[in-house]
Each structure stands twice: as C-alpha cells, then as structure tokens.
C-alpha cells in the first residue's frame, strides 16, 4: 500500500491563530450524505471525541448542516448547493489521499465539507480495523479537526498529524497535543472571556454503545504561548 495521508497541506505553526478561522456559533450541525446507519454511528463517535474538550456542541441533522461529509472519488464537486462548485483537490485512488476537508471561513452560512475517498478499503465500525484497511472513525476524527479550524500537527502521535499511522491503537483517543491546540484555538479566537471550558480530558470510544473513559490531565496553556 502507498503511504496514506490527508489532503490538506501542512502548516508549520498549529497555534498561529491569524491563519485559523473559527465558527461564529457554538452549536454546530453535521450530516454524512447518503450514509447508512453504521456510517452515521461512526461519524457521531468521531464528533464525540472532540466534544468533551470544547465549548461547542454537535448535532446530526438531515438538512442544511454546518459540516457536510460525503464519499467522493477522482474529480468531484462539492455537495452543498450554495457552494456547489468543483472541489479543487481531486482524490487519487486507493492508499493515497484518504480524505480532505475545508476550513471554516467565519461566514455565518458557510458549509465546510469533508470528502472521503470511496475507493479506499474502509473499516466502518467502532472497533480496531483489520490489516490493509483504514479506520473511518480515525480519519473522520482527523478531518473534523480541520473543519473546526485546526491545521496539521508536527507530532506523529497526534490525530492531526499529516500522515495516517500504519497501525492505529484502539480505543482511539485525542492526544494532549490535539486537546491543547483545539482549546487554545477556540478559547483565544472565539469566546475566551464568556465561556467556561470543561477540564481537559481524553475520551476514548470503547464499544458500539459509546461507552467512554475519561482521564483528567493537568496542563497549562503557557505551553502553547
């Protein structure tokens, strides 16, 4: 298999807030276009991994979502009718670019999209993926990070690292690097003086019943300043 990677280009400084846009609202909606029940379950689990460490909330809806996910391939269009132009980044087939996403613009009615390459061998369950398959849960969690405004991380233990790991540890968790950067981004750019953010936790999806394990970690935002 070729080295699997994600479709957005790297930025050297994840904490450079002037390169990041942020949502202008705290309650975001999402949908996976034409997805089956198992795919929707995996997608919800991906959003749940971010929820514990954000003052944002996510809700799956059928119409007019803020974040729209779909399986696409080769040259393809965006799904959203308001922004329904050609996507500028073609998908390149098996074991190359697994998926890509657009960043939020800060515009009230903008829809961010995640395009997942349908030609890959996907493991669409909340469990460890078998050899020679890719975990849809892991990849969507990565792409959701982009839709929230995160760029790639330089740390290979991060969900936001630019290259997909050859082997994924299960249960999947956010690294401390992921947590500090998303909280720094949201608290600095968004509503730092008006919102109480919960204690830092890493949350792992354990079974298909969405059981969770939380580990409290003492951390200082000065590490990002």
SULSULUR-V406177 format. One record per pair of residues at least 4 apart in sequence whose ideal C-beta (glycine too) atoms are under 6 Angstrom apart, sorted by the first residue. I is the first residue (numbers start at 1). J is the second residue. If there is no record, write none. Layout:
I;J, I;J
This chain:
1;95, 2;95, 2;96, 4;95, 4;98, 4;164, 5;163, 6;162, 7;89, 7;97, 7;100, 8;100, 8;146, 10;152, 10;162, 11;151, 14;151, 14;153, 14;181, 15;224, 17;188, 17;189, 20;149, 20;185, 21;103, 21;104, 21;105, 21;106, 21;149, 22;149, 22;189, 22;190, 23;104, 24;106, 24;108, 26;56, 27;57, 28;56, 28;58, 28;66, 29;59, 29;61, 29;65, 29;66, 30;58, 30;60, 30;65, 30;67, 31;61, 31;65, 31;68, 32;39, 32;40, 32;43, 32;69, 33;70, 33;79, 35;39, 35;40, 38;124, 39;124, 42;124, 42;136, 42;137, 43;140, 45;126, 45;137, 45;205, 46;137, 46;140, 46;141, 46;144, 47;58, 49;141, 49;174, 49;203, 50;54, 52;201, 52;203, 53;179, 53;183, 55;195, 55;197, 61;65, 67;112, 67;147, 68;79, 68;80, 68;111, 68;113, 69;114, 70;79, 71;116, 71;118, 72;76, 72;115, 73;91, 73;118, 73;119, 74;90, 75;90, 76;87, 77;86, 78;83, 78;84, 78;87, 78;113, 80;111, 89;100, 91;97, 91;117, 92;96, 92;97, 93;119, 94;119, 94;120, 98;117, 98;120, 98;139, 98;164, 99;116, 99;139, 99;143, 100;115, 101;114, 101;143, 101;146, 101;147, 102;112, 102;113, 104;112, 104;149, 105;110, 112;147, 114;143, 120;134, 121;133, 122;134, 122;136, 123;129, 123;133, 123;135, 124;136, 126;205, 126;208, 128;170, 129;133, 129;135, 135;168, 136;140, 137;172, 138;168, 138;172, 141;159, 142;159, 145;150, 145;160, 149;185, 150;160, 152;160, 152;162, 153;158, 153;160, 153;161, 153;177, 155;177, 156;161, 157;175, 158;175, 158;177, 158;178, 159;174, 159;178, 160;178, 171;204, 171;205, 171;206, 173;202, 173;204, 174;178, 174;179, 174;202, 179;200, 180;184, 180;224, 183;187, 184;188, 184;224, 185;189, 186;190, 187;192, 188;192, 191;195, 199;216, 200;217, 200;219, 201;214, 202;215, 203;212, 203;214, 204;213, 206;211, 207;211
